[in-house]
Amino acid sequence: MSLAGPSDVDEGETTTDYTVSVDQATTAPLTVTFTYSGVAVDGTDFTGVAQVIIPADATSTTFDIATIDDNIAEGSEVYTVTINTVTGGGFELVEAHPTDNSVDTTICEEEKADQQRQTALVRLGGASEVEGGESAAV
């Protein structure tokens, strides 16, 4: 059982396909669940896929992940998709590949020609002097 997928995606876009594969055809549906980790957060920066099913008589299936454009200039953020559990498939035992069981994907903060990001500047003003025991005038 292995997982392959994109190394990056522009914020607000959907990734190209991730592919979950087994090395021989299933005889029954095989359910694969995933966990997510990293700086980017599921539900805030992207919408993760909890599980996929490789159909009977198949060796793979694909899925994609939608990222969320939060309009905050925060730089690139990375998340890791990892195979968590595998059940079914008609196999006695299915194990995740020891090195190909996860994918790191970077959500890139890109300036797009058709979409301007806005940066807000915050200023703080106030009195330069205050008498002891008095309140400062704003």
Residue pairs with C-beta under 8 A, 6 or more apart in sequence:
1 20
1 21
1 22
1 32
1 83
1 86
1 94
1 95
1 96
1 97
1 101
2 20
2 21
2 96
2 97
2 100
2 101
3 18
3 19
3 20
3 21
3 81
3 82
3 83
3 96
3 97
3 100
3 101
3 102
3 103
4 18
4 19
4 21
4 100
4 103
5 15
5 16
5 17
5 18
5 19
5 81
5 103
5 105
6 15
6 16
6 17
6 18
6 103
6 105
7 103
7 104
7 105
7 106
8 105
8 106
8 107
8 108
9 15
9 16
9 65
9 67
9 105
9 106
9 107
9 108
10 67
10 107
10 108
10 110
10 112
11 45
11 67
11 68
11 69
11 70
11 107
11 108
11 109
11 110
12 67
12 68
12 69
12 115
13 66
13 67
14 64
14 65
14 66
14 67
15 64
15 65
15 66
15 67
15 105
16 64
17 62
17 63
17 64
18 62
18 63
18 64
18 65
18 81
18 103
19 60
19 61
19 62
20 32
20 52
20 54
20 60
20 61
20 62
20 63
20 83
21 59
21 60
22 30
22 54
22 59
22 60
22 89
22 91
22 94
23 59
24 59
25 57
25 58
25 59
26 54
26 55
26 56
26 57
26 58
26 59
26 88
26 89
26 90
26 91
27 56
27 57
27 89
27 90
27 91
28 56
28 88
28 89
28 90
29 53
29 54
29 55
29 56
29 88
29 89
30 53
30 54
30 86
30 87
30 88
30 89
30 90
30 91
30 94
31 51
31 52
31 53
31 85
31 86
31 87
31 88
32 51
32 52
32 53
32 54
32 83
32 85
32 86
33 50
33 51
33 83
33 84
33 85
33 86
34 48
34 49
34 50
34 51
34 81
34 82
34 83
34 84
35 81
35 82
35 84
36 42
36 48
36 79
36 80
36 81
36 82
37 79
37 80
37 82
38 77
38 78
38 79
38 80
38 104
39 77
39 78
39 79
40 46
40 77
40 78
40 79
40 107
41 79
42 48
42 79
44 68
44 70
45 67
45 68
45 70
45 77
45 79
45 107
46 65
46 66
46 67
46 68
46 79
46 107
47 65
47 66
47 67
47 68
48 65
48 81
49 63
49 64
49 65
52 61
52 63
53 61
54 60
54 61
54 89
55 61
56 90
65 81
65 105
67 107
71 117
71 118
73 109
73 117
73 119
74 109
75 109
76 106
76 107
76 108
76 109
77 106
77 107
77 109
78 104
78 105
78 106
78 107
79 104
79 105
79 107
80 102
80 103
80 104
80 105
81 102
81 103
81 105
82 101
82 102
83 96
83 101
83 102
86 94
86 95
86 96
111 117
125 138
126 136
126 138
127 136
127 137
127 138
130 136
